[in-house]
Amino acid sequence: MHPAPSVIIFSVLSGLGFGFMAFMALGFLPLTGMWAFWAWGVGYALAVGGLIASTTHLGNPQRALKAFSQWRSSWLSREGWAAVLALFALAPIALGDWLGFGVPFVWRGLAAALALITVFCTAMIYTQIKAVPRWHHWLTPVMFMAFALAGGALLAMQAALAFVLLLALAVVMLVLFYTGDRQFARAGQTMGTATGLGLRGEVSVFEQPHTGGNYLLREMIFVVARKHAQKLRVIAVLFAAVLPALMAAVGGLGLMLAAVPVHLVGAFAARWLFFAEAEHVVGLYYGKRQGVLR
Amino acid sequence: MTCLPGHTEKKLGLAIDLDTCVGCHACVTACKGWNDQGYGVPLTDQDAYGADPSGVFLNRVHSYQVQPETGAAQVINFPRSCLHCEDAPCVTVCPTGASYKRVEDGIVLVNESDCIGCGLCAWACPYGAREMDAEAGVMKKCTLCVDRIYNENLPEEDREPACVRTCPTGARHFGDFADPDSKVSQLAAKRGGFDLMPDMGTKPTNKYLAPRPKDRRNEASLLAPLLDIEATGFAGWLDRVLGKI
């Protein structure tokens, strides 16, 4: 799949922002006054900034409000609702921390849950797609949640919690790389099933349907060079999880703050791979999938 | 709502005969020609006369080589377009309701004035049936020529999809798969019409008809009866005499 910068920026920043604000809502980082203002400002900037970045992915962003209409069937629509509800539910807590009034814990819990539900909905947009076997796996939402919680704990300066969650993130990432590499084969789709001609013999491309490029080739048949993928995987796990975990283990405000950009570098690399390595079954029609390359 | 209808009155679709398709791409051209000026925004091209031309098509014709375990390989031309699935994943993922399946005839359409161009429906489709229009920023797909098949301004013989109307070999058939007596249902039943990637759970309406088995080439020479002639009469005498010299 084409790794569009808008969607990578959106899912990384929004995930981190909502994860962070979930911890803030639950009172993990008890700040008051201007410190609270800036901390919540960072959370909102990440979440909202990410959402705005996602609208640049649209062909007609001026109609984006229509995306709230189909929550009964569409995960993208549900995500929009969850994001707006979470941002509204978090607002009184942010104001309370800043201006010094209390918000009932039930409300705080609800707002934190909505923030995490938003991340879950984001993950489900990808997980639901059967045509991309690498994404169509229960570990995909686990990975998105692990990123949001680990990054959020890091931003919320929870050294011990962040250490544990970052190590968990490393495990999830490694397991997902391993299972993900096998998902396309497990899905069982080949040029034979795509064309329905597999029982007659070995199907191969005789002639492509067009000599120029098209949307399908650009959007869904993006192929990443393997050697880069392997390097990026190492960078992703090291920067997103291992290094920040070590920094959190040492602890201290300065090191915790420094761990955030390190984590983000890894998160961007991981999310780029999430798209770039994902193979859509439509590639089979063009003879450009594992099913044929083997 | 982009929930799928539980039941559609008709199941309009195509039966595509891979036996008769010669891969001429006439259906591709006819489709582009009609849909350039019919339903919705035109199918735009980018850099049409430049070094890297690209454009939207609702129908593409692939050519595959199929190599059986024994015998010669066979070239099979393979038109690929929207299958108007019963369980269309492109419909349910749509956040705006622009993508929908019609209750009356099962055609899957895009309401372009509601489409935000997020591209999620194209991701959800296993068959690559949807292509984003780079100019208009909306998703384009086969409409089964919904603006032809019910169009009373057209002569009756033209009230079928442009690809079907134009096919010079009659490889494309249009009809109602919900009616077991329709031409397409009969064809699909008789020729073992099959679904593409049935495990994807999309329940496609369109059916593909497999190439018929090829005749075996006669290995013996057509001249065989002429190679073993016993000459008689004078020619026979000459043959024997000359053979002895």
Chai-1 contact restraints between the chains, C-beta under 6 A:
chainA,res_idxA,chainB,res_idxB,connection_type,confidence,min_distance_angstrom,max_distance_angstrom,comment,restraint_id
A,L58,B,I116,contact,1.0,0.0,6.0,A-B,restraint_1
A,L58,B,G117,contact,1.0,0.0,6.0,A-B,restraint_2
A,L58,B,C118,contact,1.0,0.0,6.0,A-B,restraint_3
A,G59,B,G117,contact,1.0,0.0,6.0,A-B,restraint_4
A,G59,B,G137,contact,1.0,0.0,6.0,A-B,restraint_5
A,G59,B,V138,contact,1.0,0.0,6.0,A-B,restraint_6
A,N60,B,I116,contact,1.0,0.0,6.0,A-B,restraint_7
A,N60,B,G117,contact,1.0,0.0,6.0,A-B,restraint_8
A,N60,B,G137,contact,1.0,0.0,6.0,A-B,restraint_9
A,R63,B,I116,contact,1.0,0.0,6.0,A-B,restraint_10
A,A64,B,I116,contact,1.0,0.0,6.0,A-B,restraint_11
A,K66,B,T96,contact,1.0,0.0,6.0,A-B,restraint_12
A,K66,B,D114,contact,1.0,0.0,6.0,A-B,restraint_13
A,A67,B,P95,contact,1.0,0.0,6.0,A-B,restraint_14
A,A67,B,T96,contact,1.0,0.0,6.0,A-B,restraint_15
A,S69,B,G97,contact,1.0,0.0,6.0,A-B,restraint_16
A,Q70,B,T2,contact,1.0,0.0,6.0,A-B,restraint_17
A,Q70,B,P95,contact,1.0,0.0,6.0,A-B,restraint_18
A,Q70,B,G97,contact,1.0,0.0,6.0,A-B,restraint_19
A,S73,B,T2,contact,1.0,0.0,6.0,A-B,restraint_20
A,S73,B,C3,contact,1.0,0.0,6.0,A-B,restraint_21
A,S73,B,T92,contact,1.0,0.0,6.0,A-B,restraint_22
A,S74,B,V93,contact,1.0,0.0,6.0,A-B,restraint_23
A,S74,B,C94,contact,1.0,0.0,6.0,A-B,restraint_24
A,S74,B,P95,contact,1.0,0.0,6.0,A-B,restraint_25
A,L76,B,P95,contact,1.0,0.0,6.0,A-B,restraint_26
A,L76,B,L120,contact,1.0,0.0,6.0,A-B,restraint_27
A,S77,B,P95,contact,1.0,0.0,6.0,A-B,restraint_28
A,I129,B,W123,contact,1.0,0.0,6.0,A-B,restraint_29
A,I129,B,A124,contact,1.0,0.0,6.0,A-B,restraint_30
A,K130,B,M200,contact,1.0,0.0,6.0,A-B,restraint_31
A,A131,B,P126,contact,1.0,0.0,6.0,A-B,restraint_32
A,Q189,B,M197,contact,1.0,0.0,6.0,A-B,restraint_33
A,T193,B,M197,contact,1.0,0.0,6.0,A-B,restraint_34
A,A194,B,M197,contact,1.0,0.0,6.0,A-B,restraint_35
A,T195,B,Y64,contact,1.0,0.0,6.0,A-B,restraint_36
A,T195,B,F78,contact,1.0,0.0,6.0,A-B,restraint_37
A,G196,B,F194,contact,1.0,0.0,6.0,A-B,restraint_38
A,G196,B,L196,contact,1.0,0.0,6.0,A-B,restraint_39
A,G196,B,Y208,contact,1.0,0.0,6.0,A-B,restraint_40
A,L197,B,V66,contact,1.0,0.0,6.0,A-B,restraint_41
A,R200,B,V66,contact,1.0,0.0,6.0,A-B,restraint_42
A,G201,B,V66,contact,1.0,0.0,6.0,A-B,restraint_43
A,G201,B,Q67,contact,1.0,0.0,6.0,A-B,restraint_44
A,G201,B,P68,contact,1.0,0.0,6.0,A-B,restraint_45
A,E202,B,Q67,contact,1.0,0.0,6.0,A-B,restraint_46
A,V203,B,Y64,contact,1.0,0.0,6.0,A-B,restraint_47
A,V203,B,V66,contact,1.0,0.0,6.0,A-B,restraint_48
A,S204,B,Q65,contact,1.0,0.0,6.0,A-B,restraint_49
A,F206,B,S63,contact,1.0,0.0,6.0,A-B,restraint_50
A,F206,B,Y64,contact,1.0,0.0,6.0,A-B,restraint_51
A,F206,B,Q65,contact,1.0,0.0,6.0,A-B,restraint_52
A,F206,B,V75,contact,1.0,0.0,6.0,A-B,restraint_53
A,E207,B,S63,contact,1.0,0.0,6.0,A-B,restraint_54
A,P209,B,R60,contact,1.0,0.0,6.0,A-B,restraint_55
A,P209,B,V61,contact,1.0,0.0,6.0,A-B,restraint_56
A,P209,B,H62,contact,1.0,0.0,6.0,A-B,restraint_57
A,G212,B,P53,contact,1.0,0.0,6.0,A-B,restraint_58
A,G212,B,S54,contact,1.0,0.0,6.0,A-B,restraint_59
A,G213,B,S54,contact,1.0,0.0,6.0,A-B,restraint_60
A,N214,B,S54,contact,1.0,0.0,6.0,A-B,restraint_61
A,Y215,B,E131,contact,1.0,0.0,6.0,A-B,restraint_62
A,Y215,B,M132,contact,1.0,0.0,6.0,A-B,restraint_63
A,L216,B,G128,contact,1.0,0.0,6.0,A-B,restraint_64
A,V281,B,P126,contact,1.0,0.0,6.0,A-B,restraint_65
A,V282,B,G128,contact,1.0,0.0,6.0,A-B,restraint_66
A,Y285,B,H62,contact,1.0,0.0,6.0,A-B,restraint_67
